[in-house]
Amino acid sequence: MGTPKIPESIITQAWQSLWGRELATRQGNYIQIVYPGRASGNSGPDFHDAVIATEGGRLAKGDIEIHVKSSQWRAHGHHLDPGYNRVILHVVMWDDSRMPTTLQNGEIAPVLALDDYLKGQVEEVCRWASQPALSTEPCHGVIDKFGAKTTGQLLDAAGEERFRAKVALFEKGLTSEEAGQVLYQGVMGALGYTKNKKPFQELARRLPLCILESSAPSKIEASPAMQQALLLGTAGLLPSQRRGKGKEEKWVTELEEQWHYWGKAGAMTEASWHFIGVRPYNFPTRRIAAASYLLARYREKGLLEGALHLLKKAHQNGNRRLEEGLIASDHGYWAEHFDFGVRGATSSALLGRDRAAELAVNVILPFAIAWGKSDSQPELMRMSYQLYRSYRRLAENGVTHHMTKQIFPQGGHRAINSARRQQGLIHIYECLCTEGRCNACPLGC
């Protein structure tokens, strides 16, 4: 009769319906699906941050890969791709391979074959998978359970908790570093997004703010060329450090000359950075260029004083004034390039309003409270808390989109009407969902 045809999307839906189920892998081990994870929406494994309870109660956390047949793991080359090394379970309809699901690092991921439970009937699979996904998690339909007002208050409280945790991290940094350096490291980490956060933080460590703010001669104080050359050179991303990409271009020549004159030892390498799986507009070269423009803008006052001045203006005139002080544009080389020698960019925004707003909420405001506490500035703390609590809803990211669908399956975007509530969603996801702590979640009680 042959194997019936089932699209991978059906297996994906089926996986999301397994929340709380106890199942056995093809290796004969029993597991329980504590949290099915967040759909990735891009290249790499299909779900991130899943939690599985194995025999003995141990929690395994990582990625989930979905296939119709287990043989597709090798057919797609996943066994050679380090991007799949966090896979903790290979979910398939049919286990048709005699080879194990071997990761690039040599470890083996267990296989869960749904046909063991559904017996290969296409109609049964489709019927089962078409039931509302994620219908058994404790936080499902929270509006019906608590009402809109209480739900909003719970999310506000979670957003406050996440904000306080950020403040505490900056307070810790201020005990061992100058305030400007702590702020600079926070800004650099935020510019790196998830994939390049650590390399950006390492760049900030290797090239401290004091060097960037003190080594430029007065004739180029208003230009980002020196800062950009030092940042890109220390990052190991100039063309001379990377197979000579774009060497013939005028701006590249200027950067190379600046690096040759001002450059320091101890540069990173191109291998430290992630370009694969990153949107071209977010390439680290463009984000480093954005940092250089921000530093050049506040070259006279310094980054610390510039940020504090922005906060005072925002307190008087609204959050948009804070964002405007963080937006970075380039009408030259980076307005037309994704990377050295790689044309294609059609926007001069190296750091647009949406990302500036995220930088304000995640870095500038919590840092200001930590600094206000350290420097005995209660008014600065009061202004920063007020700005955070009134901050508009930010652009949606993968986590907030996932959590909104998970908690409000019938639509609940109106309940997530502020940055604080979005931060609350992220806090619940990172501290509860991905830790298998549904029983401790305020939305699930």
C-alpha positions in Angstrom: 0.0 0.0 0.0 3.0 2.4 0.6 3.5 5.1 3.1 0.8 7.7 3.2 1.8 11.3 2.6 1.7 13.7 5.6 3.1 17.2 5.5 5.7 18.1 8.2 3.3 20.9 9.3 0.9 18.2 10.6 3.8 16.6 12.7 4.5 20.1 14.0 0.9 20.6 15.1 0.9 17.1 16.7 4.1 17.9 18.7 2.5 21.1 20.1 -0.5 19.0 21.2 1.7 16.7 23.4 2.1 19.1 26.3 2.0 17.1 29.5 1.9 13.7 27.8 4.1 10.8 28.9 5.6 8.9 25.9 8.3 6.5 25.1 11.2 7.1 22.7 12.3 4.6 20.2 15.3 3.9 22.5 12.8 2.6 25.1 13.0 5.5 27.6 10.0 7.2 29.0 9.7 11.0 28.7 7.2 13.7 29.6 6.7 16.9 27.5 7.0 19.6 30.1 7.2 22.5 27.6 7.2 21.9 23.8 9.2 25.1 23.1 9.0 28.1 20.8 8.7 27.7 17.1 11.9 29.1 15.6 10.5 30.6 12.4 13.9 30.5 10.6 16.8 28.2 9.7 17.9 25.7 12.3 15.8 23.4 14.6 12.1 23.8 14.5 11.6 24.6 18.2 13.8 26.3 20.7 13.9 26.1 24.5 11.8 23.0 25.0 11.8 21.1 28.3 11.5 17.4 28.6 11.4 15.4 31.9 13.3 12.1 31.5 13.2 9.0 33.7 14.3 9.9 37.2 12.9 13.4 37.0 15.9 15.0 35.3 15.0 18.0 33.0 16.5 18.2 29.6 16.4 21.6 27.9 17.1 22.4 24.3 15.8 22.2 20.7 13.4 20.0 18.9 13.7 18.9 15.3 10.6 17.8 13.3 10.6 15.4 10.3 8.1 13.1 8.7 10.7 10.4 8.6 13.8 10.0 10.8 16.0 9.3 7.7 15.5 13.0 6.8 17.9 14.0 9.6 20.9 12.7 7.5 19.4 13.5 4.2 19.2 17.2 5.2 22.8 17.2 6.5 21.8 18.0 10.1 24.4 15.5 11.4 27.1 17.8 10.0 25.6 21.1 11.2 26.7 22.4 14.7 23.6 24.5 14.7 21.7 21.3 15.6 23.9 20.4 18.6 21.2 21.5 21.1 18.6 19.1 19.8 17.3 17.0 22.6 14.6 15.1 20.8 14.0 14.2 17.1 10.2 14.0 16.6 9.0 12.1 13.5 6.0 10.3 12.2 7.9 7.2 11.1 11.3 6.0 12.3 12.6 4.5 9.0 16.3 4.8 9.6 18.7 2.3 10.9 21.1 5.1 11.8 20.8 7.0 15.1 20.1 10.8 15.2 23.7 11.7 15.6 24.6 15.4 16.3 27.7 17.1 14.8 29.4 16.9 18.2 29.0 13.1 18.3 26.1 12.9 20.8 22.9 11.1 20.0 19.4 12.6 20.3 16.5 10.2 21.1 13.7 9.7 18.5 10.0 10.0 19.3 7.9 8.3 16.6 4.3 9.4 16.6 3.3 6.4 14.5 3.8 4.3 17.7 0.7 6.0 19.0 -1.3 6.8 15.9 -0.6 3.7 13.8 0.0 5.5 10.6 -3.6 6.5 9.8 -3.5 9.8 7.9 -7.1 10.7 8.9 -6.4 10.0 12.6 -3.2 12.0 12.6 -4.9 15.0 10.9 -7.9 14.9 13.2 -5.7 14.7 16.3 -3.3 17.4 15.2 -6.2 19.7 14.1 -7.3 20.0 17.7 -6.4 23.3 19.3 -2.7 23.2 19.9 -1.3 24.1 23.4 -4.8 23.5 24.9 -3.6 21.8 28.1 -1.0 24.2 29.4 -2.0 25.9 32.7 -1.9 29.5 31.3 -4.2 28.8 28.4 -7.1 31.2 28.3 -5.9 33.3 31.2 -8.3 36.2 30.4 -11.3 33.9 31.0 -9.7 32.7 34.2 -8.7 36.0 35.8 -10.2 38.7 33.7 -8.4 41.4 31.8 -7.6 43.7 34.7 -6.0 41.0 36.9 -4.2 39.5 34.0 -2.7 42.9 33.2 -1.7 43.4 36.8 0.1 40.0 36.8 2.0 40.9 33.7 2.9 44.3 35.1 4.3 42.6 38.2 6.3 40.1 36.0 7.6 43.1 34.0 8.7 44.8 37.2 10.5 41.7 38.3 12.4 41.5 35.0 13.3 45.2 35.2 14.6 44.9 38.7 16.8 42.0 37.6 18.3 44.2 34.9 18.9 47.0 37.4 20.6 44.5 39.7 23.0 43.4 36.9 24.0 47.0 36.3 24.4 47.6 40.1 26.8 44.7 40.2 28.8 46.1 37.2 29.1 49.5 38.9 30.9 47.9 41.9 33.9 47.1 39.7 33.8 49.3 36.6 33.4 53.0 35.8 29.8 54.0 35.1 30.5 55.0 31.5 32.1 51.6 30.8 29.1 49.7 32.4 26.7 51.6 30.2 28.8 51.1 27.1 28.9 47.4 27.7 25.2 47.3 28.1 24.6 49.2 24.9 27.1 46.9 23.0 25.5 43.8 24.3 22.0 45.0 23.2 23.3 45.8 19.7 24.4 42.2 19.3 20.9 40.8 19.5 20.9 37.1 20.6 23.4 35.6 18.2 26.1 38.3 18.6 25.5 39.5 22.2 28.6 37.8 23.6 31.0 38.9 20.8 29.8 42.5 21.3 30.4 42.3 25.0 33.9 40.9 24.4 34.5 43.7 21.9 33.5 46.2 24.6 35.9 44.5 27.0 38.8 44.6 24.6 38.2 48.2 23.5 37.1 50.1 26.6 35.1 53.3 26.3 37.9 55.4 27.8 40.0 54.6 24.7 37.3 55.5 22.3 36.5 58.7 24.0 40.0 60.0 24.5 42.2 58.9 21.6 40.7 60.9 18.7 42.4 64.1 17.7 40.3 67.2 17.7 40.1 67.5 13.9 38.0 64.3 13.6 36.1 64.5 16.9 32.8 64.9 15.0 33.5 62.0 12.7 32.8 58.3 13.4 35.7 57.2 11.2 38.2 56.7 14.0 35.7 55.0 16.4 34.5 52.9 13.5 38.0 51.8 12.5 38.9 51.0 16.1 35.7 49.0 16.7 35.8 47.1 13.4 39.5 46.5 13.6 39.4 45.2 17.2 36.4 43.0 16.2 38.6 41.6 13.4 36.1 42.5 10.8 38.0 45.0 8.5 38.6 43.8 5.0 42.4 43.4 5.6 41.5 40.9 8.4 38.9 39.0 6.3 40.1 38.0 2.8 40.2 41.6 1.6 36.5 42.1 1.0 35.7 45.6 -0.5 39.3 46.8 -0.3 39.0 49.1 -3.3 36.2 51.3 -1.8 37.1 54.8 -0.6 35.4 54.5 2.8 37.2 51.2 3.4 40.6 52.8 2.6 39.9 55.5 5.2 39.0 52.9 7.8 42.1 50.8 7.1 44.3 53.9 7.4 42.7 54.9 10.7 43.2 51.3 12.0 46.8 51.2 10.9 47.5 54.5 12.7 45.4 54.0 15.9 44.9 50.2 16.0 45.8 48.2 19.1 46.9 44.6 19.6 44.5 41.9 20.7 42.0 41.9 17.9 39.2 39.3 17.7 38.7 37.2 14.6 36.0 36.9 12.1 35.2 33.4 13.5 34.0 35.1 16.7 31.0 36.6 14.9 27.8 35.1 13.6 26.6 36.2 10.1 24.7 32.9 9.2 21.2 33.0 10.4 21.3 36.8 10.9 19.3 39.2 8.8 21.6 41.3 6.6 20.4 44.5 8.1 21.5 43.2 11.5 25.0 42.0 10.4 27.6 42.8 13.1 29.4 45.1 10.8 26.4 47.4 10.5 25.7 47.2 14.2 29.3 48.1 15.0 28.9 51.0 12.6 25.8 52.1 14.5 27.8 52.1 17.7 30.4 54.3 16.1 27.8 56.9 15.2 26.3 56.9 18.7 29.8 57.4 20.2 30.6 60.2 17.8 27.3 61.9 18.6 28.1 62.1 22.3 31.9 62.6 21.9 31.8 66.0 23.5 29.8 65.2 26.6 30.7 61.5 26.7 28.2 58.6 26.5 27.3 58.6 30.2 26.4 62.3 30.3 24.7 62.1 26.9 22.4 59.3 28.1 21.5 61.1 31.3 20.7 64.3 29.3 18.5 62.2 27.0 16.6 60.9 30.0 15.9 64.4 31.3 14.6 65.5 27.9 12.4 62.4 27.7 11.0 63.0 31.1 9.9 66.4 29.9 8.9 65.6 26.4 8.0 61.9 26.2 9.7 58.6 25.3 10.1 59.5 21.6 12.8 62.1 22.6 14.8 59.3 24.2 14.5 57.2 21.1 15.5 60.0 18.8 18.7 60.4 20.7 19.6 56.7 20.1 18.6 56.4 16.4 21.7 56.1 14.2 21.7 56.7 10.4 24.4 56.8 7.7 24.0 58.4 4.4 27.3 57.1 3.2 28.8 53.6 2.9 26.5 51.7 5.2 23.4 53.1 3.6 24.2 50.9 0.6 26.1 47.9 2.2 25.2 45.0 4.4 28.9 44.2 4.8 32.2 45.2 3.2 31.9 44.7 -0.5 28.3 43.4 -0.1 25.8 45.9 -1.6 22.1 45.6 -1.1 21.1 47.8 1.8 18.3 50.3 0.9 18.0 52.1 4.2 20.3 54.5 6.0 19.0 53.4 9.4 21.8 51.5 11.2 19.7 51.7 14.3 16.1 52.5 13.7 13.3 53.7 16.1 12.2 50.2 17.1 15.6 49.1 18.1 16.3 52.4 19.8 13.1 51.8 21.9 14.4 48.4 22.9 17.8 49.9 23.8 16.0 52.4 26.0 13.9 49.9 27.8 16.5 47.2 28.2 19.6 49.3 28.9 19.3 53.0 29.4 16.4 53.0 31.9 17.6 50.1 34.2 21.2 51.5 34.0 19.9 55.0 35.0 18.2 53.5 38.1 21.4 51.6 39.1 23.5 54.7 38.6 21.0 56.9 40.4 21.1 54.6 43.4 24.9 54.4 43.3 25.4 58.2 42.9 22.6 59.2 45.3 20.3 60.7 42.7 16.7 59.8 43.7 15.2 62.1 41.1 17.0 60.2 38.3 15.6 57.0 39.7 12.1 58.4 40.0 12.2 59.7 36.4 13.5 56.4 35.0 10.9 54.3 36.8 8.1 56.6 35.5 9.4 56.4 32.0 9.6 52.6 32.1 6.1 52.2 33.5 4.6 54.4 30.9 6.6 53.2 27.9 4.6 52.3 24.8 4.4 48.8 23.4 7.5 47.9 21.5 7.8 46.0 18.2 7.0 42.3 18.7 9.8 39.8 18.8 9.8 36.0 18.6 9.3 35.5 22.3 6.5 38.0 22.8 4.7 36.7 19.7 5.0 33.2 20.9 3.8 34.0 24.5 0.9 36.1 23.3 -0.3 33.2 21.2 0.3 30.7 24.0 -1.5 32.7 26.7 -4.2 34.4 24.6 -5.0 31.8 21.9 -8.2 33.7 20.9 -6.4 37.0 20.5 -5.1 39.1 23.4 -2.9 41.8 21.8 -5.0 44.5 23.5 -4.0 43.2 26.9 -0.3 43.6 26.0 -0.4 47.3 25.7 2.9 48.4 27.1 6.6 47.6 27.1 6.3 46.6 30.7 3.8 43.9 29.9 5.9 42.7 27.0 8.8 42.4 29.5 6.5 40.5 31.7 5.9 37.9 28.9 9.7 37.6 28.4 10.3 37.1 32.1 7.6 34.4 32.4 9.0 32.6 29.3 12.7 32.7 30.4 12.2 32.1 34.1 9.2 29.7 34.2 8.2 28.2 30.8 11.7 27.2 29.7 12.5 26.0 33.3 9.5 23.7 33.4 8.0 25.6 36.3 4.4 25.9 35.2 3.3 25.2 38.8 5.1 28.4 39.9 3.6 30.6 37.2 1.2 33.3 38.4 -0.8 32.9 35.1 -1.3 29.2 35.7 -2.5 29.2 39.3 
